[in-house]
Amino acid sequence: MGEIIDTRTNWLEPNQLELVRGQVPLVYIDAIPVRVNELGVVTHVGMLLRQAPDGSISRTIVSGRVLLNERIREALLRHLEKDLGSMALPNIPLNPAPFTIVEYFTDPEISGFHDPRHHAVSLAFVVPVSGDCQPSQQALDLGWYTPEQATSDQMKLEMTSGHDRLIRLALASVGVLP
């Protein structure tokens, strides 16, 4: 097995990844970046505009795989920095706990959360960020939306993969679902 794993990134070669994706659920993190006021109340939700796994251009959240021997906190920091820039300054507890667990399936009818590439189990977190965010080159844009805007019918039309539901769950978990 050691010869098929890239030890620098702790990940598989593309053809081996496709084989694994077809046979084993993968572990992911989903992070919903938020801005909070001086009382710690969520005032804005950050969403990226980029190409989704289904090929569409949509509003989405920070998301990515957990690597072999990587702590969940490290995966959160790595993906937040990759998508929001090194100056995002996320506030992640030493022992983060997800607000929910999401199962993405290749069939969108199973759970409402969909990823055409594979079955993935994702730990979902609300992460306050206080710094200057600069979206990655993979993202077309980063927008900040009030809870009302983030859960609007218009925003729902701009999201895929069930992320509109995940945003609602995230806002409900912090007590600001409109």
N, C-alpha and C positions, 0 to 999 in steps of 0.2 A: 504494500500500500504506500510506503514511503516514497516510491519512485513516481507516483501519480499526483502527489500533492506538492504544490508550489510553496516551499517553506518560507519564502519571503513575504507572501501575502496570506498564507494559510488558506488558500483556496485552490480549486481544481482548474484544470485546463478547460477551455470552452466545450470541447466535445465530451469530456468526462462530466462536466456540470450538467449538460443536457441529459446524460444518462441518469445521473442522480436525481435530477428534477422529475424525471418520469417515474421514479420509484420510491422516493422518500420525501416527506414534508420537510421544508427548510425553516429555520428559525430566523425571524426578522424582528426589527424594531420599527415602530411608527412613532414619530415625534410631532406633536402639534405645538409649534412655537407660539408663545403668547407674550403680550406686553401687559403688565399689571400696574395699577396705580399705587399710591403710597400706603394704602390699606391692604394691598395684596389682592385686590379684586381684578379679575381679567377684564381689560378694556378693549383689546384687539387680538385677533388671531392672524398669524402669518401663513400665507399659502403661496406656493410656487406655481408658476405657469410653465408646464413642460410636457414633453411627449410621455404619455402613459404607456404601460406595458401592452395595452391593446392597440397602440399606434395612434390614438387620438391625441390632440393637444387639449390639455385640461388643467384645471386648478387641482393641485395635489398637496400632499404634506411631505415632510421629511421622512424617508423610509429607506431601509436597506438591510442587508444580511448581517448576521452576527457571525464573525469568523471563529475558526477553531481556536480554543483557549483564550478567547476574548471575553472579558466581563461585559455585562449588559451596559454598565455605566460607560465603559470605554467605547462600545459600539455607538451609544447615543452621542457622545462627544465627537467621535469620528464623523458620523453622518451629519450632525448639526454643523460642524466646521466645514465639511465638504460642500454642503448645500447653502449655508448662510454666511460663510466666511469666517476667518479666524477671529474677527472682532465682534462676533455675535454675543459673546459672554453669556452662555447658558448657565442657569442656576440649577444644577443637577445634584440632588442629595447624594451622600456617600453610598447609601443603599437604596437606590430608586425602586419604587414599586409601581407597576402599571395600574392604570385606572380600569383597563379591560384587556382581554385577550381576543384577538381577531383571527379568524380562520379564513384565508383566501383560497378559493377553489377555482379550478379551470372551468367549471360549470357555474355560471352566475346565479342559477336557480337554487343552489344548495343553501347558501347563507346570505346572499346579497352582497358579499364581498368577493371580488373577482380578480384573478390574475391569470391570463391565458397561458402563461409559461409553466405554472406548477401549482401544487398545493403548498401553502406557506402558513405557518403559525407565527403571528406577530404579537409582541408585547407592546401595548400602546401607552404613551406617556404624554402628559401636558408639561411643557418645559418653558418656564419663564426665561426670556432673553432680555438683556438690558443694553447691549452694545449696538454698534452700527453694523447692520446686516447688509452684505453684498452677495446677491445670489450667484451661484456657481455658473460656469459656462454652459452646463447642461440645462440650466433653467433659463427660460425666456424672460422671466419677470418674478419679482417677489412683491406681493401686495399685503397690506395690513387692513383688516376689516373688523368692524365692530361685531359683537355677537349677533346683532340683528342682520347685518349685511352678510355675515358668514353663513347664516341659516336661511337666507332668503330663497325664494323660488328661482330667481335668476342665477344665484350661485349654484344651486343644485343642478341646473342645466349645464354648468361649466365643469362639473366634477364627474369622474368615472370611478370604477372599482369599488363603489360603496363608500368612498371617502366623505360624501355628504352626511351619511349616517354616523361615521366616526367623529366628525366635527360636532354633531349634535350630542353624541355620547360624551365627548370631552368637555363640552360646555356644561352639560348636566352634572358631570362629576365635580366641577368647581363651583356649581351653584349659580351660573349665569345664563342658562338656556332661556332664550326669550319665549 
